[in-house]
Amino acid sequence: MPDENKSYAFITDTEGYIYCYDSENEEIIYYTSPSDGSYPIQAVNC
């Protein structure tokens, strides 16, 4: 796995949102929608 991917983790909260957490900068840089598709998925590579 490339080194740049090591600091990222996918986190799913209780409402079904999925976050891409950047542990190096301690910030959430990505989210996607609940399973009903009510929000668009942002095209961010994690």
MDAnalysis code that builds the backbone (N, CA, C; Angstrom):
import MDAnalysis as mda
import numpy as np

u = mda.Universe.empty(138, n_residues=46, atom_resindex=np.repeat(np.arange(46), 3), trajectory=True)
u.add_TopologyAttr("name", ["N", "CA", "C"] * 46)
u.add_TopologyAttr("resid", np.arange(1, 47))
u.add_TopologyAttr("resname", ["MET", "PRO", "ASP", "GLU", "ASN", "LYS", "SER", "TYR", "ALA", "PHE", "ILE", "THR", "ASP", "THR", "GLU", "GLY", "TYR", "ILE", "TYR", "CYS", "TYR", "ASP", "SER", "GLU", "ASN", "GLU", "GLU", "ILE", "ILE", "TYR", "TYR", "THR", "SER", "PRO", "SER", "ASP", "GLY", "SER", "TYR", "PRO", "ILE", "GLN", "ALA", "VAL", "ASN", "CYS"])
u.atoms.positions = np.array([
    [0.845, -1.204, 0.000],
    [0.000, 0.000, 0.000],
    [0.878, 1.252, 0.000],
    [0.582, 2.203, -0.868],
    [1.390, 3.437, -0.921],
    [1.370, 4.182, 0.402],
    [2.470, 4.844, 0.704],
    [2.598, 5.536, 1.981],
    [1.524, 6.594, 2.191],
    [1.118, 7.269, 1.122],
    [0.161, 8.359, 1.284],
    [-1.215, 7.883, 1.733],
    [-1.472, 6.597, 1.647],
    [-2.770, 6.077, 2.061],
    [-2.814, 5.675, 3.533],
    [-1.656, 5.631, 4.175],
    [-1.597, 5.080, 5.528],
    [-2.297, 5.944, 6.568],
    [-2.410, 7.245, 6.323],
    [-2.983, 8.126, 7.337],
    [-4.490, 8.274, 7.219],
    [-5.100, 7.553, 6.280],
    [-6.537, 7.712, 6.059],
    [-7.327, 6.528, 6.595],
    [-8.494, 6.826, 7.116],
    [-9.377, 5.766, 7.595],
    [-10.810, 6.138, 7.284],
    [-11.592, 5.141, 6.898],
    [-13.010, 5.387, 6.667],
    [-13.779, 5.138, 7.957],
    [-14.626, 6.091, 8.303],
    [-15.397, 6.026, 9.537],
    [-16.872, 6.151, 9.171],
    [-17.670, 5.230, 9.641],
    [-19.107, 5.319, 9.399],
    [-19.798, 5.667, 10.708],
    [-20.582, 6.750, 10.697],
    [-21.273, 7.128, 11.927],
    [-22.635, 6.453, 12.011],
    [-23.358, 6.742, 13.074],
    [-24.606, 6.036, 13.341],
    [-25.699, 6.376, 12.344],
    [-25.552, 7.471, 11.614],
    [-26.564, 7.854, 10.642],
    [-26.229, 7.379, 9.232],
    [-25.117, 6.679, 9.072],
    [-24.779, 6.109, 7.783],
    [-23.878, 6.970, 6.928],
    [-23.403, 8.101, 7.482],
    [-22.435, 8.900, 6.745],
    [-21.079, 8.218, 6.812],
    [-20.324, 8.338, 5.738],
    [-18.979, 7.766, 5.717],
    [-17.981, 8.912, 5.580],
    [-17.025, 8.974, 6.498],
    [-16.025, 10.027, 6.494],
    [-14.660, 9.449, 6.168],
    [-13.853, 10.250, 5.506],
    [-12.458, 9.880, 5.317],
    [-11.650, 10.743, 6.269],
    [-11.048, 10.126, 7.277],
    [-10.364, 10.856, 8.334],
    [-8.869, 10.887, 8.062],
    [-8.319, 12.096, 8.013],
    [-6.890, 12.272, 7.806],
    [-6.231, 12.413, 9.171],
    [-5.615, 11.340, 9.647],
    [-5.059, 11.353, 10.996],
    [-3.835, 12.253, 11.116],
    [-3.181, 12.512, 9.994],
    [-2.000, 13.365, 10.033],
    [-2.375, 14.817, 10.313],
    [-3.437, 15.282, 9.671],
    [-3.890, 16.658, 9.863],
    [-5.069, 16.757, 10.822],
    [-5.517, 15.614, 11.299],
    [-6.624, 15.528, 12.249],
    [-7.865, 16.251, 11.753],
    [-8.247, 15.955, 10.518],
    [-9.473, 16.541, 9.996],
    [-10.179, 15.565, 9.073],
    [-11.483, 15.737, 8.984],
    [-12.288, 14.923, 8.084],
    [-12.309, 15.607, 6.730],
    [-11.916, 14.878, 5.686],
    [-11.779, 15.492, 4.369],
    [-12.767, 14.958, 3.353],
    [-13.649, 14.076, 3.757],
    [-14.537, 13.443, 2.789],
    [-15.786, 12.952, 3.497],
    [-16.891, 13.024, 2.803],
    [-18.057, 12.333, 3.326],
    [-18.909, 11.835, 2.181],
    [-19.680, 10.826, 2.446],
    [-20.649, 10.350, 1.482],
    [-22.004, 10.254, 2.151],
    [-22.994, 9.895, 1.382],
    [-24.377, 9.997, 1.827],
    [-24.832, 8.797, 2.646],
    [-25.953, 8.955, 3.346],
    [-26.627, 7.796, 3.916],
    [-27.049, 6.852, 2.793],
    [-27.434, 5.665, 3.138],
    [-27.719, 4.641, 2.141],
    [-28.905, 4.980, 1.252],
    [-29.734, 5.937, 1.651],
    [-30.866, 6.301, 0.806],
    [-30.482, 7.246, -0.332],
    [-29.224, 7.662, -0.355],
    [-28.740, 8.471, -1.470],
    [-29.251, 9.898, -1.476],
    [-29.607, 10.428, -0.319],
    [-30.186, 11.765, -0.268],
    [-29.142, 12.875, -0.405],
    [-27.878, 12.518, -0.315],
    [-26.805, 13.487, -0.515],
    [-25.865, 12.968, -1.596],
    [-25.318, 13.852, -2.409],
    [-24.361, 13.402, -3.429],
    [-23.039, 12.972, -2.798],
    [-22.421, 12.022, -3.431],
    [-21.105, 11.572, -2.983],
    [-20.048, 12.495, -3.569],
    [-19.168, 12.998, -2.722],
    [-18.083, 13.838, -3.199],
    [-16.971, 12.960, -3.764],
    [-16.445, 13.355, -4.910],
    [-15.404, 12.563, -5.554],
    [-14.043, 12.960, -5.008],
    [-13.677, 12.353, -3.912],
    [-12.390, 12.621, -3.279],
    [-11.680, 11.292, -3.104],
    [-10.444, 11.226, -3.522],
    [-9.686, 9.987, -3.363],
    [-9.078, 9.924, -1.980],
    [-9.330, 8.853, -1.278],
    [-8.780, 8.681, 0.061],
    [-7.881, 7.451, 0.087],
])
